[in-house]
Amino acid sequence: MNTTGKVIRCRAATHWKPGAPLAIEEIEVAPPKAKEVRIKIVATGLCGTEMKMLANPNSHNNYPIILGHEGAGIVESVGEGVSTVKTGDKVITLFLSLFLPQCGECASCLNPGGNFCVQFKQSKTGLMSDGTSRFTCKGKPVYHFGNTSTFSEYTVIKISVTKIDAVAPLEKVCLISCGFSTGYGAAITTAKVTPGSSCAVFGLGGVGLSVIMGCKAAGAARIIGVDVNKDKFEKAKEVGATECINPQDFEKPIQEVLFDMTGAGVEFCFEAIGNPATVAAALASCHESHGVCVIVGLLAAGTQLNISGWLFFSGRSLKGSVFGGWKSRENVSKLVSDYMAKKFNLDPLITHTLNLDKINEAVELMKTGKCIRCVLLL
C-alpha cells in the first residue's frame, strides 16, 4: 500500500511522564514536510543516553516524548527539497542533539578536523523546524527526541540520515548510529592512538568496549580496561583488552595503580562513563610528558570538573570527542562498508535482542550491567 503523503498509524514506546515506564501506544505519524524524511525503523539500540534520561527525569522537560536515537531503517517517503535519499533506501539516523549532520558549509564542516556542525542545530523544544510535532497519540501531540525518536515503528526527521549499503543488516549496523562509532572513533580519530602504545579505558559498557576495539585496530600494545563491575572483564578481553582492573580492589587511587603498572603513566586514556571524578582520575593516569585523555562519556549539562592545574604543567592534554570525531554523512556509510568488509565485528557488543514491546525489560537488563547493548526490533 502506498502511504506517501498519508498519516501512518503505528506503535511507539511513549514516555508520558517523569519516572513512568515506557508505554507501547498506537500513534499517528504525519507525512514529512520540506527537508524532512519519514523512515520505517527496523532496529534500534537502547543506548546509555536513554538510560541516563530515564534515570534522571529532569534531563528533559517535554512530555509525552518518544525517545530513541541509535536507529537504522528504510526511507518510506521524503519531503520537498530532499535529494540525498529516496524511498526504499536503507539509512542510519543521526542524532541531531549531539553529533550533527554535515551541512558542508559551516566552519566546522569545512575544517577537516571538526565534526560538530553548527548549521543544523535543533532547538531543545522537541518540535520540528515549523514548531509542530509529526507525532500524535490519543489526540495529543508527542514530542520528538534529538530529531530521531527511533522507539517508533515510523519516525520523521530532518535530513540527518545517511544512506548505507543496501545489503547491510540493520539489526547490527544500527549501533554505528551512536555507540560503536562514538567509542571506536574516539580512539581512531580523536586520540589517534599509535601502534605499540599503552591505553586505559574507564568504563566497559558498549561505548567503552568500542573504544577498546578502536585501540586494538590502531595497534596499541597494551589496553587496560577499568571498571567496578568484574562481570564485564571477559567481554572486554574478548574485544581486545590485554588486562582489566577494578579500582575497588586497591587501597590507592586508580591513577597511582596505573602508574605502577606502566612505569610512567598511560599514553592514551579514555573516560567512557560521564563521571567528573573519573575524568580527573583518567587525566591523572596519563603519561606526564605526552599522555592524551579523551572524554567520551556524556557529562550532564552544567557539570564542573575539579582538576588540578598542576596536571597540565607537563605535556598532558585533555580532549573532548563527539560521535568519535567522524563527519556523519561522510564517514558513517564508510563505517558500514568497513563492517561489511569484516574489518570489525559488532556481534560482541549485542548481548540481547528483543522486540519493541519488551523495551521495559530491556531497560531493566541494562540496569543490571549484564547487558552491553540490547537491540530492539520493530
C-alpha positions as CSV (number, residue, x, y, z in Angstrom):
1,M,0.0,0.0,0.0
2,N,1.3,3.4,-0.9
3,T,1.5,5.5,2.2
4,T,3.2,8.6,0.7
5,G,1.5,11.8,1.8
6,K,-0.7,10.0,4.3
7,V,-0.8,9.7,8.0
8,I,0.6,6.4,9.2
9,R,-0.7,4.6,12.3
10,C,1.9,2.6,14.1
11,R,3.3,1.6,17.5
12,A,5.8,3.6,19.6
13,A,7.3,3.4,23.1
14,T,5.9,6.6,24.6
15,H,7.3,8.3,27.7
16,W,4.3,10.0,29.3
17,K,5.7,11.5,32.5
18,P,8.9,11.5,34.6
19,G,9.6,8.2,36.3
20,A,7.0,6.3,34.4
21,P,7.8,3.2,32.4
22,L,7.7,3.4,28.6
23,A,4.2,2.6,27.2
24,I,3.6,0.9,23.9
25,E,0.9,3.1,22.2
26,E,-0.6,3.4,18.9
27,I,0.4,6.8,17.4
28,E,-0.2,8.7,14.3
29,V,2.8,9.8,12.2
30,A,2.3,12.7,9.8
31,P,3.9,12.9,6.4
32,P,7.3,14.6,6.1
33,K,7.4,18.3,5.3
34,A,10.1,20.2,3.5
35,K,13.6,18.8,4.1
36,E,12.2,16.0,6.2
37,V,12.3,12.2,5.8
38,R,9.8,9.6,7.1
39,I,11.5,6.4,8.0
40,K,10.3,2.9,8.8
41,I,12.6,2.0,11.7
42,V,13.7,-1.7,11.6
43,A,16.1,-1.8,14.5
44,T,17.3,0.5,17.3
45,G,19.8,0.1,20.1
46,L,19.0,1.0,23.7
47,C,21.8,3.4,24.4
48,G,23.3,4.7,27.7
49,T,21.9,8.2,26.7
50,E,18.3,6.9,27.1
51,M,19.3,5.1,30.3
52,K,20.6,8.4,31.8
53,M,17.5,10.3,30.7
54,L,15.2,7.6,32.3
55,A,17.2,7.7,35.5
56,N,17.1,11.5,35.6
57,P,13.6,12.6,34.7
58,N,14.6,16.3,34.9
59,S,17.1,15.8,32.0
60,H,14.3,16.7,29.6
61,N,11.1,18.7,30.3
62,N,8.8,17.9,27.4
63,Y,6.3,15.2,27.8
64,P,5.0,13.0,26.3
65,I,8.1,12.2,24.3
66,I,9.3,9.3,22.1
67,L,12.9,8.6,22.9
68,G,15.5,6.6,20.9
69,H,18.3,7.6,18.6
70,E,20.5,4.6,17.7
71,G,18.5,3.5,14.7
72,A,18.5,2.1,11.3
73,G,15.6,1.7,8.8
74,I,14.2,2.3,5.4
75,V,13.0,5.5,3.8
76,E,9.3,5.5,3.4
77,S,8.9,8.9,1.9
78,V,10.7,12.3,1.6
79,G,9.6,15.9,1.8
80,E,10.2,18.7,-0.6
81,G,13.9,19.6,-1.1
82,V,15.3,16.2,-0.1
83,S,17.7,14.8,-2.7
84,T,20.3,12.8,-0.7
85,V,18.0,9.8,-0.1
86,K,14.9,8.4,-1.7
87,T,12.1,6.0,-0.9
88,G,13.4,2.5,-0.3
89,D,16.9,3.5,0.7
90,K,18.4,1.9,3.8
91,V,19.6,4.6,6.2
92,I,21.2,5.2,9.5
93,T,19.7,8.0,11.7
94,L,21.9,10.8,13.0
95,F,21.2,12.1,16.5
96,L,20.8,15.9,15.9
97,S,21.2,16.9,19.5
98,L,24.7,15.6,19.8
99,F,26.5,14.7,16.6
100,L,25.2,16.8,13.9
101,P,24.8,16.2,10.1
102,Q,27.2,17.8,7.7
103,C,25.8,20.9,6.1
104,G,29.1,21.2,4.1
105,E,29.2,25.0,4.5
106,C,29.9,26.0,8.1
107,A,33.3,26.5,9.6
108,S,33.2,23.1,11.4
109,C,32.2,21.1,8.3
110,L,34.9,22.9,6.2
111,N,37.5,22.2,8.8
112,P,39.0,18.7,8.2
113,G,39.4,18.2,12.0
114,G,35.9,19.3,13.0
115,N,32.6,17.3,13.0
116,F,30.3,19.5,15.2
117,C,28.2,21.1,12.5
118,V,26.8,24.4,13.7
119,Q,24.3,24.9,10.8
120,F,21.8,22.3,11.7
121,K,21.4,22.9,15.5
122,Q,17.9,21.9,16.6
123,S,16.1,23.7,19.4
124,K,15.5,21.6,22.6
125,T,11.8,22.1,22.3
126,G,11.3,18.6,20.8
127,L,9.5,20.1,17.9
128,M,10.3,20.3,14.2
129,S,11.5,23.4,12.4
130,D,8.0,24.8,12.0
131,G,7.3,24.5,15.7
132,T,5.0,21.5,15.4
133,S,5.3,17.7,16.0
134,R,4.8,14.9,13.5
135,F,3.6,12.6,16.3
136,T,0.1,12.4,17.8
137,C,-1.2,10.0,20.4
138,K,-4.7,9.9,21.8
139,G,-5.3,13.3,20.2
140,K,-2.2,14.9,21.9
141,P,1.0,16.0,20.2
142,V,4.0,13.9,21.2
143,Y,7.5,15.5,21.4
144,H,10.5,14.4,19.2
145,F,13.8,13.5,20.8
146,G,17.1,14.6,19.2
147,N,15.4,14.7,15.7
148,T,15.3,10.8,15.7
149,S,12.8,9.2,18.1
150,T,13.6,5.7,16.9
151,F,11.5,4.0,19.6
152,S,8.7,4.2,17.0
153,E,7.9,2.0,14.0
154,Y,7.9,5.1,11.9
155,T,9.6,8.4,12.6
156,V,10.0,11.8,10.8
157,I,13.4,13.5,11.0
158,K,15.2,16.3,9.3
159,I,17.6,15.3,6.6
160,S,20.1,14.0,9.1
161,V,20.3,10.5,7.7
162,T,23.0,8.6,5.8
163,K,22.3,6.2,3.0
164,I,24.1,2.9,3.6
165,D,24.8,-0.4,1.8
166,A,21.6,-2.0,0.6
167,V,22.5,-5.4,2.0
168,A,23.7,-4.2,5.4
169,P,22.0,-6.0,8.3
170,L,20.1,-3.2,10.0
171,E,19.9,-5.1,13.3
172,K,23.7,-4.9,13.5
173,V,24.7,-1.6,11.9
174,C,22.2,0.4,13.9
175,L,25.0,0.5,16.5
176,I,27.0,2.6,14.1
177,S,24.4,5.3,14.6
178,C,25.9,6.1,18.0
179,G,27.6,3.7,20.5
180,F,30.1,1.9,18.3
181,S,31.1,5.0,16.2
182,T,31.5,7.1,19.3
183,G,33.9,4.7,21.0
184,Y,35.8,3.4,18.0
185,G,36.3,6.9,16.6
186,A,37.4,8.3,19.9
187,A,40.5,6.0,19.6
188,I,41.0,6.2,15.9
189,T,40.0,9.7,15.0
190,T,40.1,11.9,18.2
191,A,43.0,10.4,20.1
192,K,44.8,9.0,17.1
193,V,46.2,6.0,19.1
194,T,49.6,5.0,17.8
195,P,51.0,1.5,17.2
196,G,52.7,-0.1,20.2
197,S,51.2,2.4,22.7
198,S,49.5,1.9,26.0
199,C,45.8,2.7,26.6
200,A,43.4,2.7,29.5
201,V,39.6,2.7,29.1
202,F,37.5,3.8,32.1
203,G,34.0,2.2,31.7
204,L,33.4,-1.1,29.9
205,G,29.9,-0.5,28.6
206,G,29.1,-0.5,24.9
207,V,31.0,2.7,24.2
208,G,34.0,1.7,26.3
209,L,34.2,-1.7,24.5
210,S,34.1,0.1,21.2
211,V,37.0,2.3,22.4
212,I,38.9,-0.9,23.1
213,M,38.1,-2.2,19.6
214,G,39.5,1.1,18.2
215,C,42.7,0.9,20.3
216,K,43.3,-2.6,19.1
217,A,42.6,-1.7,15.4
218,A,45.1,1.2,15.8
219,G,47.8,-1.2,17.0
220,A,48.0,-0.4,20.7
221,A,50.2,-2.9,22.5
222,R,48.6,-2.7,26.0
223,I,44.9,-2.0,26.6
224,I,43.8,-1.8,30.2
225,G,40.1,-2.0,31.0
226,V,38.9,-0.2,34.2
227,D,35.5,-0.9,35.7
228,V,34.0,-1.7,39.1
229,N,31.9,-4.5,37.5
230,K,34.2,-7.5,37.0
231,D,31.4,-9.3,35.0
232,K,32.5,-7.0,32.1
233,F,36.1,-8.1,32.1
234,E,35.6,-11.3,30.0
235,K,33.8,-9.3,27.2
236,A,36.5,-6.6,27.3
237,K,39.2,-9.1,26.8
238,E,37.2,-10.7,24.0
239,V,37.3,-7.4,22.0
240,G,40.9,-6.6,22.7
241,A,41.7,-5.6,26.3
242,T,45.0,-7.1,27.4
243,E,44.1,-6.9,31.1
244,C,41.3,-5.5,33.3
245,I,41.3,-4.0,36.8
246,N,38.7,-3.0,39.4
247,P,39.5,0.3,41.3
248,Q,37.8,-1.2,44.3
249,D,40.5,-3.9,44.6
250,F,43.1,-1.3,45.5
251,E,43.7,0.9,48.5
252,K,45.5,3.6,46.5
253,P,43.9,5.8,43.8
254,I,43.5,4.2,40.4
255,Q,45.8,6.7,38.8
256,E,48.6,5.5,41.1
257,V,47.8,1.9,40.2
258,L,48.1,2.7,36.5
259,F,51.4,4.5,37.1
260,D,52.7,1.5,38.9
261,M,51.5,-0.8,36.2
262,T,53.0,1.2,33.3
263,G,56.0,2.8,35.0
264,A,55.2,6.3,33.7
265,G,51.5,6.6,33.1
266,V,49.3,5.5,30.2
267,E,49.8,7.2,26.8
268,F,46.1,7.3,25.9
269,C,43.3,7.4,28.5
270,F,39.5,7.3,27.7
271,E,36.7,8.2,30.1
272,A,33.6,6.4,28.8
273,I,31.3,6.9,31.8
274,G,30.5,10.5,32.1
275,N,31.6,10.9,35.7
276,P,33.6,14.1,36.6
277,A,35.6,12.3,39.2
278,T,36.6,9.6,36.7
279,V,37.6,12.2,34.2
280,A,40.0,13.6,36.7
281,A,41.4,10.2,37.5
282,A,41.8,9.4,33.8
283,L,43.7,12.6,33.2
284,A,45.9,11.9,36.2
285,S,46.6,8.4,34.8
286,C,48.1,9.8,31.6
287,H,51.8,9.9,30.8
288,E,53.3,13.1,32.2
289,S,55.1,14.1,29.0
290,H,52.8,13.2,26.2
291,G,49.6,11.5,27.6
292,V,46.3,12.2,25.9
293,C,43.0,11.9,27.8
294,V,39.7,11.8,25.8
295,I,36.3,12.4,27.4
296,V,33.9,10.1,25.6
297,G,31.2,9.7,28.3
298,L,28.3,12.1,28.4
299,L,28.7,14.6,31.2
300,A,25.5,16.2,32.5
301,A,24.9,19.8,31.4
302,G,26.4,22.2,33.9
303,T,28.9,19.6,35.3
304,Q,32.0,21.2,36.6
305,L,35.4,19.4,36.5
306,N,37.6,19.6,39.6
307,I,41.1,19.1,38.1
308,S,44.4,20.1,39.5
309,G,46.1,22.7,37.2
310,W,49.4,21.0,38.1
311,L,48.4,18.1,35.8
312,F,48.8,20.4,32.8
313,F,52.3,21.6,33.9
314,S,53.7,18.9,31.7
315,G,52.8,17.5,28.3
316,R,49.4,16.0,29.1
317,S,46.4,17.0,27.1
318,L,42.6,16.7,27.7
319,K,40.3,16.4,24.7
320,G,36.6,16.1,24.1
321,S,35.1,13.8,21.5
322,V,31.6,13.8,20.0
323,F,30.5,10.9,17.7
324,G,34.1,9.7,17.7
325,G,35.2,12.7,15.6
326,W,33.5,11.3,12.5
327,K,31.9,13.6,9.9
328,S,28.5,12.0,9.9
329,R,27.4,11.8,6.3
330,E,30.9,11.3,5.0
331,N,32.1,8.6,7.4
332,V,29.0,6.6,8.6
333,S,28.4,4.9,5.3
334,K,32.2,4.1,5.1
335,L,32.0,2.5,8.6
336,V,29.1,0.4,7.4
337,S,31.1,-0.6,4.4
338,D,34.0,-1.5,6.7
339,Y,31.7,-3.7,8.7
340,M,30.5,-5.4,5.6
341,A,34.2,-6.0,4.7
342,K,34.7,-7.6,8.1
343,K,37.2,-5.0,9.3
344,F,35.4,-5.1,12.7
345,N,32.8,-7.2,14.4
346,L,29.7,-5.7,16.1
347,D,28.4,-9.0,17.4
348,P,30.2,-8.9,20.7
349,L,28.5,-5.7,21.6
350,I,25.0,-7.0,21.1
351,T,24.2,-9.2,24.1
352,H,20.4,-9.1,23.8
353,T,17.8,-8.7,21.0
354,L,14.2,-8.1,21.9
355,N,11.0,-6.8,20.2
356,L,9.9,-3.3,20.9
357,D,7.1,-4.4,23.2
358,K,9.8,-5.7,25.6
359,I,11.5,-2.3,25.9
360,N,11.0,-2.0,29.7
361,E,12.5,-5.4,30.1
362,A,15.5,-4.1,28.0
363,V,15.8,-1.1,30.4
364,E,16.0,-3.5,33.4
365,L,18.6,-5.6,31.6
366,M,20.7,-2.5,31.0
367,K,20.5,-1.6,34.7
368,T,22.0,-4.9,35.8
369,G,25.2,-4.3,33.9
370,K,25.0,-7.7,32.3
371,C,23.6,-6.2,29.1
372,I,26.1,-4.4,26.8
373,R,23.7,-3.4,24.1
374,C,20.1,-4.5,23.6
375,V,18.9,-4.2,20.0
376,L,15.1,-3.6,19.7
377,L,13.4,-5.0,16.6
378,L,10.5,-3.1,15.2
